[in-house]
Amino acid sequence: RTREIILSSYIRPRITFTQTFIPPPCSATADQEPGARRRPGEAHVALFPGQGSQFVGMGRGLVKYGAVRDMFSVAQKILGYDLLSLCLNGPEEVLMKTIHCQPAVFVTSLAAVERLGQENPAAIENCVATAGFSVGEFAALVFSGAMDFTEALYAVNVRARAMQAASEQTPSGMLSVVGRPQANYKHACLQAREHCQSQGIKDPVCMVANYLFPDGRVIAGHQEALDFLQMNSRKLHFLHTRKLPVSGAFHTPLMESAVEPLREVLSKLEIRRPEIAVHSNVDGKRYMHSKHIQRQLARQLVSPVKWEQTMHEVYERTEGQPFPITYEVGPGKQLGSMLQRCNLKAYRNYQHIDVALEQD
C-alpha cells in the first residue's frame, strides 16, 4: 500500500505516549541547566540502543505499562506482521533480519520508556539530553518530541527495507575490532582495500563504520577486506576481532542506494525541533531544527557512527560538575559497556531499563 494510505489510516489519532513525560526545553549538553533551573546533579540522560541488541524474549512483561499494547498494535498495522509475537517468541533467525530487528528495537526501546515513566516519572521529567545508536536515533527523536511514534516507525521500516536491499547487492559485512594503542585503523583499512584490488575488486570499500570507545571500532566493507583484516590481525595490532551478525556494511558508501528512499520519506513527515538535546550520530552535535534532522538521518546511512565523540559531547562539563544519571532504555547493555570505557565517572551513574521482565 502507498505511504498516503498507511499514514492516513494509522497516524490519526496519533499515539502520543511520550508527551506526558516531555521535559521543558533545555540547554545543549547535560551539564547545563534547562529552563526549569534543574540542578546539574539532578539532570538525566537517555541512551537508545541500535541493531544488534535484539534478542528473543524482549518486550516480555511490558504490555502492562501505559500505551505499550497500543504501540505494538499500531506496529502490526504499519509493518504487516505481529511484531510483539516476533519479539517474544522469535524465531531468532527471523528477528535477526535487518527488516525485522530495526523496528523491533525501536518499538521495544520506547516500550521501555513507558515502563520507566510509570515506575520513576522523575527520571523522564528530568531528562535533558538523549542520543541513540544508529536506528536508536529514531527512538531518541520520538522521546524528545521531534517525531511522532507512528511516523518514525514508518520511516524505520522504510530504512530497514532499503538497507536490507542495499546489503544484498554486494557481499559485505562488519567487523568488531579492539586494538592495541599502536593500532592504525585507517592504514589497516587501506591495506585491506589494496588487497581487494589485487583480487580484482573495483572500488573496494573498507572503513571505520563505528567509533565505539578508545581503541574500539567497527570496520565495515567488502567481505574480502574483512577476511584480510582477520587473517592479519596480529600484524595490525588487533587484540580481538569478531564478525557481527549483520547482513551488510552499514554506515559506509555501500549503503548509498538506501539513502534516497529514506530521504524521500523523511521529507514527507512532520519533524519538529526537539524539546531536549538530541545528539547526532554523524558528528555528535545537537540537532537544531527539522531540516537538520532530515539531512543528518539520511547522511547517517553512509557515514560512520561517532558514538565515542557523542559521549564526549553529552558528558562534557567543568571540573567538579556532577554527572547526570544515565538510563540505557532498550534491549541489551552495550551502550553502558561503551560508556564505561569512554567515561568511567559518567558510568557510575548508569542504569539499565530492562525490556524482559518476569510475567505476572
N, C-alpha and C positions, 0 to 999 in steps of 0.2 A: 504494500500500500504506500501511497505517497506520503511525504512528510506532512502535508497540509491535513490529510485525513486523520493521521495519527495524532497530531498535536491538537486539532480541534476537538477530537473525541476524548482525549485523556488529560489535557492540561487544565481545562476548566471544569469544575473548580480545581484550583491548584492545591497540591499538598504543600503546606507552608509550615511544616512541623518544626523548623528551626527558629521561626520568627519569635517564638516565646522567649528564646534564650539569647537573642542577638544583643550584644552589649552596645553601648554608645560608641560613636566614632572615637578613634584613638590615634595615638602617635605612631610613627613608623616602626619603632622597634619595641621589644618587650620590656626594656628597662626604663622607658619614658612613661609618664603618667598620662592616661587618657583624659577625656573631658570630664569624667566623674571624679577627678582628683584621687584616683585609686593609688595607694602607695605601691612602689615597685615590688616590694616583698609579697604583696597580695595579688600581683598580676599572674595570669596563667597563659600557657601556650598550648595549642592543639596541633598534633602532627598526624597526618593521614598516610597509611602505607600504600604501596603500589602492587603491581602484578608480581607474583612470586610468593606473596604472603598467604595466599588462599589455601584452605585445607577442608576436607570433607568433615562436616560437623559444625562449621562456623554458622552462626545465627541461632544455634540451639538455645532455647530459653529466652530469646529476646522479644518474641511476638507479644509478650505481656506488657511491654513498655510502650507507652504513648501511641504514636501513629505507625509503629513498625509493621503491623499487619497490613495497614493500608499501603505502606510503601512497597511491600512485596506484591500486593495485589495490582498496583499500578505498574510495577515492573513486569509482571506477567503479561499485561495487555500491551505494553510497548515492545517487549522483547519477543513475545510469541511463544514463550515456554515458561514452565513453572520454576522460577529462579530459586525460590525458597526450598523446594524439594531437591534441586540440584545441589544447593549449598549443604543441606542437612544429610543427604543420602548418596550423593555422587551419581554415577560412578566417577572415580577420581580422574580417569583419563579424559572424560568429557569436561569436567570442571577445569582442568588444567589448560584447555584450549584458550587461546587469546580471546576469541569471540565470546567466550562464556566467563572467563575469570575476571576480566576487567569490569563488566557490570556487577559481578558478584562481589568483588572487593569494594566497589563504590557503594553499593546499597548496604552491605553489611557494616561498613565503616560508619555510615550515617545512622544505621540502626543502633550502633554502639553510642552515638551521640545522644540518642533518645534515652538509653539506659543511664548514661552519665547525668543527663539533665534531670532525670527523676530522682536519682539517688543522691546527687550533690548539685543542686541548681547553681550554687555559687561558683562551682568550677567552670561553668559556661558563662555565667553573668560577668565574671571577672576576666574572661579571656580577651587578650589584647592583640594577639598575633597568631597566625596559623600558616602552615605550609604542608604540601602533600607531595609524595614521591611519584613522579610520572602521572599515571591515571589518578593517583591520590590528590592531585592538584584540583581536580574537578570537585571532589568532596570538600576540600578546603574552601573553594569558592562558594559552594552551596552553604556551607557553615557560616561564611562571612556575610551572607545576604546578597552576594553579587549575582547568583544564578538561582533559578528555581529548580527544585528537585527533578521534576518530570522533564524539563527541557535539558538539564545537564545529563540525565540518564540517556535521553535520546542521542545527545552528542557523543556520549561514551560508547554507545552501541555502534554508531557510525564509525567512530575512531577505531574500535576493536576490529570491526569487519575490514576496514581499509588496511589496517596494519597486518591482519592475517593474510589478506590478498597480496600485499607487498612482500611478505615473508615467503610466499610460495613461488615468487619469481626467481629467486636466487638461493642456492644452498648457503645458509649463513647462520650465525648464532652469536652467543655472548659468553664471555669467559671471565669469571670472577678471579681476581689476582690480588694477593697480598705479597708485597715485595719488601726487600731489604732497603735500607736508606739509600744505598747506591744505585738502586734500580732506576733506569731511564725509560719510562714508558713510551715516550714519543719515538725514541730511537728503536725500541723493540718493535713498535708498530711499523716503522719504516723498513726494518729488516724483513718483517713478515710480508709486507707489500712487495718488496723486491723478490722474495721467494715466490709469491703468487705470479708475478710477471714472468719469472723463469719457467713457470709451469704453463704459460700461455694464457693466463687470465688477464683480460684487458681491463684497465681502470680498477684495480683491486681496492677494496675498502678494508681498512683495519685502523681503528682509532679508539681512544678512550671515550666510552659512552656514558659512564657514571663515575663521578668523583665522590667516593663514599666517605672516606676518612683519611688521615695521613697514612700513606703507603697502602691504601685500599682503593682499588679501581675495578671497574668492569670494562673490559675491552670487547669490542664488537666488530664484526665484519665477515668477510668470506670464510667459509668453513676451513679452507686450506690454510688461511692465515692463522686461525686459532689453533689448528693442529700443529703448525710450525712453532707457535709460542709455547705450547705444552711440551713439545719434544725438546726444546732448547731452554726450558725454564731455569735450569741451574746456571747456564751461561748468562742468562738475562737477569740473574739475581732475584728470581721469584721464589718466595718461600712456599707458596701454596697457590695452586690453580684448580679451578673447578668449573666445568661447563654448566651453564644454567639451563634448567628445563624450560626453555622458551623456543619459539618457532623461528625467530629471525633476529636480525641485527637492529634492534630498536635504538632510536636516538642516533642514527647515522644516516648518511645520504641514501642508503638502501631503502629507506622509508619514504623517499621523495614522492612516490606515487600515492601515498596516503595523505599527503598534505592538503591537496585541493578538496577532496571530499569533506575533510574536517573543516577547512576554512569556509567552505560554502555553507555548511550547516550552522557554524558559529555566526556567520553574517546575518542569519535569519532569526537568531534567538535574542531575547531581551536580556542584556547583560548590564548590570549597574556597577557603580563604584562600590567596592567593598566597604562594609561598615567597621571592619577591623583590618589590621595589616595582614595582607596575604603576600607571600614572597614567591617569586617566580623561579622555576627550575632553571631557566635559561641563564640567568645572571645573579640570582639570589636577591634581586632588588624588589621593593614593594610595588605592587600594581597600583597605578594611579588613576586609570579611567577605563571605560569599557573597550575602547579601541585598542588600548594597550593589552588588555586581556586577550582579545581576539587574535592579535598579532603574535603574542608570545605562546599561546596554546598551540598555534599552528607551527611555529618555529620549533617548539619543544620536540616534535616528532623526529626532526633531523639534527637536533643539537644535543650536546652532552647534558645530562642531568648534573648540575653543580650543587650537589647536596651538601658537601663539606663547606663550600663557600656560603651556602644558605644558612647553615647553622652558625657560622661566624656573624652573619648579618643579624640573625634573630637574637643572639645572645650577647651581642656587643654591649658593653656597659663600662662605666667608670669604675675605677678600683674601689672596692668596698661596697658597691651597689649590690643589693640582694638579687639572687637569681629567681626567676619565676618558677612556679610549679608547672611541669610539662606533662601532658597527657598524650600517650600514643593511643589513638582511637581507631580500632580496627583489628583485623586478624594479624597475628604474629607480633614479635618483639624486635624485629630487625632494626627499626629506627632507633629504639632505645640502645641497642648494641652500638650503633654508629655514633649516637650522641655521646656515649661513654668514651669512645675513642677520640671524638672531636673536642669535647669539653666536659671533663670529669666533674667540675664544680656544678655545672648545669644538670648533669645526670643525677646528682644526689637528690634532686627534687623531681625525679621522673616517676611516673606511674603509668601502668598499662591497663586499659579498659578492655577486659576480655569479651570475646564475641561468642563463646561457647560455654554456657552455664549448665549446671545440673537441672534437669527438668523438674517442674513442680510435682 
